[in-house]
Structures are given as C-alpha cells and as structure tokens.
Amino acid sequence: MSFHRLIASDVDGTLIPEESTFMPEIMWQRIEEIWEKGCLFIAASGRQYPSLRALFAPVADHMAFLAENGAGLYYRDELVAERFFDRQLALELARYVREIPGCELIAGGVESCIFPKTQAFADHVYREMKLQVREVHSFDELPEKMMKIAIWCPDGVENHVDAISHDWGGRVKFAVSGSVWIDFNAADKGLGLTSA
C-alpha cells in the first residue's frame, strides 16, 4: 500500500451498533469520496476479516481492513501485515477459556474457528453473528496461527473481567469488547496501524 494520507476508524460502537451486520449506505459514499481524494480509509475492528469485508462489500476494494484488533492488516484481499500469538501461549489461553463456566471460545486468525460447549452458541455465531468459522472439537484442531482468542460471556463481561485480569493481566493484552465479549489480543489497533 502506498498512500500519503489515511483515515482509520473503529467500527462497532463507533460507525454502527455493536454486532450489527448492516452498514448505512452513507458510509460507502464517504469512503468513495475519501478514495477519490487519494486517501485510504481503514476500518479497524476486533471482527474477523471476512465479516468486515462483507460489511463494507460495495467499497471493499477501495479501503483496507485492520482485523482481529490490529493483528491482521488486509488490502484488496491480501494479508499485508500480521501478528500471531506464540502457539503454546494460544493453547494455554484456549484451555483457560474452556474452563470458564458458561463462557465460549472463538479463536481468530487467517482462519477462525469455534470450540463450542453448546449448540446454542454455535447457532448464535452462524445465524445471528453470521461469522465464517470452522467448528472444532479438540485443542489440536485449533489453527496453527491465532491472532485473537475471544471469550463470549453471555452473563456479562463484568462477571469475568476481574478474574481474567488477575490471571492474565501481566502476560497478555486483553480488552473488553462490548457487553458480552472479552478479547485476548496478539496486537492492538494502534500497533496494527503502524503497518499501514
């Protein structure tokens, strides 16, 4: 990518409500205007790349995507910069998440997957969130390269964030990402933007 100017924006809670699957057409018009002025718009989000690309489909080739909270920078369907967890650390995080009662796991990366405890969670991911994920049934099936480990907390993040901070705060970056999500991140959006 070679642009002299760029504009980056968070998506959920900034451009659209959290977990929305609809982008107002006015945003597409603004992105085209930005593009025509020689400036690159970057959508920065904790979402996975296919979800972001679908959200901005009409203008996706005239922008870039900073996915998985800054761990993957995509431009015109190409992953141009990436940051991954150490494999052993990612597996340790995944095992930790699987032990949290009532919570569920999404492992994000170039290929994302869910390791569901319940069918209700799988249905939520496929039908309501409309994510493109593969379902796995063992830790060995998790992707080799993981950019993010997301925890779905249907009873609310406030019931889990203190324990997670105590157990992981000094080892791994994590962030509350809405009312029911906590993300362990291999990067952050600020770090990811340095690759743009």
Legacy VTK file of the C-alpha trace (Angstrom):
# vtk DataFile Version 3.0
C-alpha trace
ASCII
DATASET POLYDATA
POINTS 196 float
0.000 0.000 0.000
1.261 3.456 -0.817
-0.933 6.299 0.394
0.170 9.650 1.751
-2.899 10.028 3.914
-5.206 7.658 5.703
-8.268 7.787 7.899
-8.853 4.963 10.354
-11.979 4.344 12.383
-13.222 1.806 14.860
-16.374 0.040 13.664
-18.541 -1.394 16.469
-19.883 1.269 18.763
-18.456 3.995 16.515
-19.788 3.594 12.959
-22.519 1.082 13.815
-24.053 -0.510 16.932
-22.153 -3.467 18.394
-22.593 -6.762 16.484
-24.630 -5.062 13.747
-24.466 -6.708 10.320
-25.634 -3.592 8.452
-23.590 -0.575 7.333
-25.515 2.568 6.271
-25.015 3.426 2.600
-23.826 6.909 3.539
-20.609 5.323 4.826
-19.989 3.721 1.438
-20.426 7.137 -0.212
-17.965 8.741 2.215
-15.373 6.016 1.642
-15.623 6.519 -2.122
-15.145 10.285 -1.646
-12.089 9.643 0.517
-10.683 7.226 -2.085
-11.188 9.708 -4.922
-9.132 12.257 -2.958
-6.213 9.821 -2.753
-6.759 8.928 0.873
-7.153 5.408 2.267
-9.911 4.554 4.740
-9.093 1.765 7.203
-11.838 0.000 9.155
-10.263 -1.092 12.456
-12.128 -3.744 14.392
-11.999 -6.796 16.580
-14.062 -8.546 13.916
-12.621 -11.136 11.582
-11.658 -10.062 8.062
-14.476 -11.865 6.139
-17.059 -10.238 8.411
-15.541 -6.786 7.869
-15.260 -7.238 4.113
-18.918 -8.309 3.901
-19.961 -5.282 5.958
-18.235 -2.906 3.508
-18.736 -5.068 0.373
-19.626 -2.302 -2.145
-16.409 -0.366 -1.371
-14.144 -3.130 -0.044
-11.548 -2.739 -2.815
-11.203 0.987 -2.066
-10.226 0.590 1.574
-8.167 -1.512 3.976
-9.158 -3.584 6.986
-7.404 -3.853 10.321
-8.979 -7.042 11.675
-8.721 -9.064 14.893
-7.970 -5.940 16.992
-4.965 -4.931 14.914
-3.341 -8.333 14.334
-4.182 -8.577 10.622
-3.988 -5.793 8.025
-5.766 -6.629 4.755
-5.794 -4.708 1.500
-7.629 -5.966 -1.592
-7.996 -9.476 -0.165
-4.315 -9.749 0.695
-2.964 -10.087 4.227
-0.183 -7.476 4.142
0.822 -7.490 7.831
0.170 -9.959 10.608
0.885 -10.688 14.261
0.180 -14.038 15.909
0.310 -15.498 19.393
3.011 -17.969 20.262
1.311 -21.348 19.660
1.817 -22.647 23.204
0.510 -19.423 24.725
-2.557 -19.531 22.446
-3.301 -23.112 23.509
-2.897 -22.169 27.170
-5.358 -19.303 26.686
-7.827 -21.575 24.877
-7.694 -24.137 27.684
-8.236 -21.374 30.235
-11.303 -20.063 28.368
-12.788 -23.552 28.061
-12.674 -23.855 31.867
-14.740 -20.691 32.493
-18.302 -21.827 33.303
-20.901 -20.590 30.822
-18.371 -18.910 28.517
-17.459 -19.860 24.953
-14.382 -19.569 22.724
-13.627 -18.179 19.276
-10.057 -18.460 18.000
-9.414 -15.807 15.358
-6.813 -15.630 12.662
-6.464 -16.116 8.925
-8.843 -18.986 9.572
-11.203 -18.617 12.534
-12.932 -21.332 14.487
-15.254 -22.001 17.392
-14.862 -24.731 20.010
-18.470 -24.758 21.245
-19.661 -26.144 24.546
-23.302 -25.709 23.471
-25.271 -25.816 20.249
-26.868 -22.502 21.270
-23.500 -20.779 20.923
-22.827 -22.361 17.520
-26.285 -21.257 16.362
-25.646 -17.718 17.646
-22.346 -17.497 15.765
-23.711 -18.855 12.466
-27.232 -17.429 12.401
-27.092 -14.158 14.303
-23.469 -13.025 14.037
-23.086 -14.584 10.564
-19.416 -15.381 11.119
-17.394 -17.567 8.789
-15.871 -20.048 11.198
-14.945 -23.698 11.314
-16.192 -25.795 14.219
-13.531 -27.800 16.069
-13.829 -30.399 18.818
-10.317 -30.584 20.266
-7.417 -28.258 21.058
-5.316 -29.995 18.388
-7.763 -28.770 15.729
-7.282 -25.097 16.597
-5.468 -23.062 13.899
-1.670 -23.069 13.982
-1.607 -19.260 13.859
-4.049 -17.397 16.095
-4.369 -13.605 16.177
-7.065 -13.385 18.833
-8.811 -15.536 21.425
-12.300 -14.182 22.096
-14.436 -15.108 25.085
-18.213 -14.904 24.768
-19.690 -14.197 28.210
-23.488 -14.363 27.861
-23.907 -13.482 31.549
-21.909 -10.251 31.015
-18.211 -9.385 30.998
-18.451 -7.768 34.433
-18.745 -11.251 35.942
-15.394 -12.341 34.496
-13.091 -9.395 33.847
-11.614 -9.210 37.364
-10.615 -12.888 37.376
-9.175 -12.628 33.860
-7.245 -9.515 34.803
-5.852 -11.297 37.864
-4.892 -14.433 35.908
-3.619 -12.856 32.676
-3.203 -9.094 33.102
0.587 -9.165 33.252
1.045 -11.685 30.438
-1.320 -10.887 27.573
-3.138 -7.855 26.190
-6.856 -8.185 26.649
-9.783 -5.850 26.214
-13.471 -5.740 26.988
-15.148 -5.635 23.611
-18.780 -4.874 24.289
-21.128 -6.216 26.931
-20.515 -9.931 26.293
-17.036 -10.171 24.719
-13.522 -10.157 26.128
-10.650 -10.406 23.632
-7.115 -11.657 24.213
-5.089 -9.915 21.508
-1.806 -10.636 19.763
-1.704 -6.908 18.896
-3.769 -3.775 19.329
-5.221 -1.340 16.812
-2.510 1.274 17.437
0.245 -1.266 16.814
-1.579 -2.602 13.769
-1.837 0.865 12.254
1.953 1.169 12.268
1.903 -1.415 9.451
-0.378 0.715 7.265
LINES 1 197
196 0 1 2 3 4 5 6 7 8 9 10 11 12 13 14 15 16 17 18 19 20 21 22 23 24 25 26 27 28 29 30 31 32 33 34 35 36 37 38 39 40 41 42 43 44 45 46 47 48 49 50 51 52 53 54 55 56 57 58 59 60 61 62 63 64 65 66 67 68 69 70 71 72 73 74 75 76 77 78 79 80 81 82 83 84 85 86 87 88 89 90 91 92 93 94 95 96 97 98 99 100 101 102 103 104 105 106 107 108 109 110 111 112 113 114 115 116 117 118 119 120 121 122 123 124 125 126 127 128 129 130 131 132 133 134 135 136 137 138 139 140 141 142 143 144 145 146 147 148 149 150 151 152 153 154 155 156 157 158 159 160 161 162 163 164 165 166 167 168 169 170 171 172 173 174 175 176 177 178 179 180 181 182 183 184 185 186 187 188 189 190 191 192 193 194 195
